[in-house]
Amino acid sequence: MDKRIFKEIDYILLLSLLLIMTLGFINLWSASVAAGYPFQWKQLQWYVAGTILMVGAMSFDYRELSKYSVHLYIFTVVLLLLVIFIGKSVSGSQRWISLGFFNLQPSELAKLLLAIVISSYFAQEEKEQFGLRDLVKPTLLIAVPFLLIFKQPDLGTALLILIIYGSIVLFARLKWSSFLIILGAGLCAFPLAWKIMRPYQRKRVEIFLNPDADPYGAGWHVIQSKIAVGSGQLFGKGFMKGTQAQLNFLPEVHTDFAFSIWSEEWGFVGAVLLIGAYFVFLLRCLNIAQNTRDRFGSFLAFGITAMIFWQMLINICMVLGLLPVVGIPLPLVSYGGSSVITTLLGTGLILNVRMRRSLFQG
């Protein structure tokens, strides 16, 4: 291995990543007390396993992934098909495959794999701008896993895959005329989307628009979340002293509403610290995407960055009542092995791109 690559490791990115995981562990400690289960120790195992995989993702020439993009796509589809046939059902959703020691959520891994596949496609199509005809093939590629994930049902992750895809398309420089046509088509498709949504999914949208319509039912989560965030004020109530979480007014504090308990206990200052850590992390990732000399590496780094950014933004907006509750985890803070491992694998690939950028001339 060329020793020059070790000089290219982004240590600021690594420090911000470590800070996010540290804050996430502290938050899960408090959430575990509220939930009555030691989630933080299980999460620590995922941190360690994910870090090992992250180092592994840094140790090879990432350009090899482009050569196997077809294989990665087939693997993704097969994995999602397995969910239909042998998937584990929890609370009416069939999203997991039991591996004995670990319940794998293939839709989480699919986000990363599809980012690699789509990045490979646009990297190989060396054009200054892309039109509608250029999007036919990648859109069809995305459509299959989108429908399989939607069927689970997992509307949040399915929409997130579309958002990641759209971000990569914009990064590839979409023609303005094509952008306006897609935007118009998307707006016209809303009535159809509403029609095919399941009743509970429609209910989430209705509650988002008016949580007070069912304050003790479907609107309970959002209302309690907003109370938790607001009651933290400037410096918060203190570690393990958040009443909304510790008195079980706020559900799912270890997953969907992790940011709510963090804001209640650490206040506005704590929220700024966590968001600031994400900001530094994402800014370093974007810097890598912008400055790499390899076209595939640039698309790959940007696609993974988009994946992490949109998860963070959607989750925080969700708990603040700015978006419907769709079950998107807060990266490295919400409890979940599949999410942690996927995020750290993706980070390893971004670091991989950074480490080798001086070796490639484009």
Secondary structure in CASP SS format (residue, H / E / C, confidence):
PFRMAT SS
TARGET T0000
AUTHOR 0000-0000-0000
METHOD secondary structure of the structure
MODEL  1
M C 1.00
D C 1.00
K H 1.00
R H 1.00
I H 1.00
F H 1.00
K H 1.00
E H 1.00
I C 1.00
D C 1.00
Y H 1.00
I H 1.00
L H 1.00
L H 1.00
L H 1.00
S H 1.00
L H 1.00
L H 1.00
L H 1.00
I H 1.00
M H 1.00
T H 1.00
L H 1.00
G H 1.00
F H 1.00
I H 1.00
N H 1.00
L H 1.00
W H 1.00
S H 1.00
A H 1.00
S H 1.00
V H 1.00
A H 1.00
A H 1.00
G C 1.00
Y C 1.00
P C 1.00
F H 1.00
Q H 1.00
W H 1.00
K H 1.00
Q H 1.00
L H 1.00
Q H 1.00
W H 1.00
Y H 1.00
V H 1.00
A H 1.00
G H 1.00
T H 1.00
I H 1.00
L H 1.00
M H 1.00
V H 1.00
G H 1.00
A H 1.00
M H 1.00
S C 1.00
F C 1.00
D C 1.00
Y C 1.00
R C 1.00
E H 1.00
L H 1.00
S H 1.00
K H 1.00
Y C 1.00
S H 1.00
V H 1.00
H H 1.00
L H 1.00
Y H 1.00
I H 1.00
F H 1.00
T H 1.00
V H 1.00
V H 1.00
L H 1.00
L H 1.00
L H 1.00
L H 1.00
V H 1.00
I H 1.00
F H 1.00
I H 1.00
G C 1.00
K E 1.00
S E 1.00
V E 1.00
S C 1.00
G C 1.00
S E 1.00
Q E 1.00
R E 1.00
W E 1.00
I E 1.00
S E 1.00
L C 1.00
G C 1.00
F C 1.00
F C 1.00
N E 1.00
L E 1.00
Q C 1.00
P H 1.00
S H 1.00
E H 1.00
L H 1.00
A H 1.00
K H 1.00
L H 1.00
L H 1.00
L H 1.00
A H 1.00
I H 1.00
V H 1.00
I H 1.00
S H 1.00
S H 1.00
Y H 1.00
F H 1.00
A H 1.00
Q H 1.00
E C 1.00
E C 1.00
K C 1.00
E C 1.00
Q C 1.00
F E 1.00
G C 1.00
L C 1.00
R H 1.00
D H 1.00
L H 1.00
V H 1.00
K H 1.00
P H 1.00
T H 1.00
L H 1.00
L H 1.00
I H 1.00
A H 1.00
V H 1.00
P H 1.00
F H 1.00
L H 1.00
L H 1.00
I H 1.00
F H 1.00
K C 1.00
Q C 1.00
P C 1.00
D C 1.00
L H 1.00
G H 1.00
T H 1.00
A H 1.00
L H 1.00
L H 1.00
I H 1.00
L H 1.00
I H 1.00
I H 1.00
Y H 1.00
G H 1.00
S H 1.00
I H 1.00
V H 1.00
L H 1.00
F H 1.00
A C 1.00
R C 1.00
L E 1.00
K C 1.00
W H 1.00
S H 1.00
S H 1.00
F H 1.00
L H 1.00
I H 1.00
I H 1.00
L H 1.00
G H 1.00
A H 1.00
G H 1.00
L H 1.00
C H 1.00
A C 1.00
F H 1.00
P H 1.00
L H 1.00
A H 1.00
W H 1.00
K H 1.00
I H 1.00
M C 1.00
R C 1.00
P H 1.00
Y H 1.00
Q H 1.00
R H 1.00
K H 1.00
R H 1.00
V H 1.00
E H 1.00
I H 1.00
F H 1.00
L H 1.00
N C 1.00
P H 1.00
D H 1.00
A H 1.00
D C 1.00
P C 1.00
Y C 1.00
G C 1.00
A C 1.00
G C 1.00
W H 1.00
H H 1.00
V H 1.00
I H 1.00
Q H 1.00
S H 1.00
K H 1.00
I H 1.00
A H 1.00
V H 1.00
G H 1.00
S H 1.00
G C 1.00
Q C 1.00
L C 1.00
F C 1.00
G C 1.00
K C 1.00
G C 1.00
F C 1.00
M C 1.00
K C 1.00
G C 1.00
T H 1.00
Q H 1.00
A H 1.00
Q H 1.00
L C 1.00
N C 1.00
F C 1.00
L C 1.00
P C 1.00
E C 1.00
V C 1.00
H C 1.00
T C 1.00
D C 1.00
F C 1.00
A H 1.00
F H 1.00
S H 1.00
I H 1.00
W H 1.00
S H 1.00
E H 1.00
E H 1.00
W H 1.00
G H 1.00
F H 1.00
V H 1.00
G H 1.00
A H 1.00
V H 1.00
L H 1.00
L H 1.00
I H 1.00
G H 1.00
A H 1.00
Y H 1.00
F H 1.00
V H 1.00
F H 1.00
L H 1.00
L H 1.00
R H 1.00
C H 1.00
L H 1.00
N H 1.00
I H 1.00
A H 1.00
Q H 1.00
N H 1.00
T C 1.00
R C 1.00
D C 1.00
R H 1.00
F H 1.00
G H 1.00
S H 1.00
F H 1.00
L H 1.00
A H 1.00
F H 1.00
G H 1.00
I H 1.00
T H 1.00
A H 1.00
M H 1.00
I H 1.00
F H 1.00
W H 1.00
Q H 1.00
M H 1.00
L H 1.00
I H 1.00
N H 1.00
I H 1.00
C H 1.00
M H 1.00
V H 1.00
L C 1.00
G C 1.00
L C 1.00
L C 1.00
P C 1.00
V C 1.00
V C 1.00
G C 1.00
I C 1.00
P C 1.00
L C 1.00
P C 1.00
L C 1.00
V C 1.00
S C 1.00
Y C 1.00
G C 1.00
G H 1.00
S H 1.00
S H 1.00
V H 1.00
I H 1.00
T H 1.00
T H 1.00
L H 1.00
L H 1.00
G H 1.00
T H 1.00
G H 1.00
L H 1.00
I H 1.00
L H 1.00
N H 1.00
V H 1.00
R H 1.00
M H 1.00
R H 1.00
R C 1.00
S C 1.00
L C 1.00
F C 1.00
Q C 1.00
G C 1.00
END
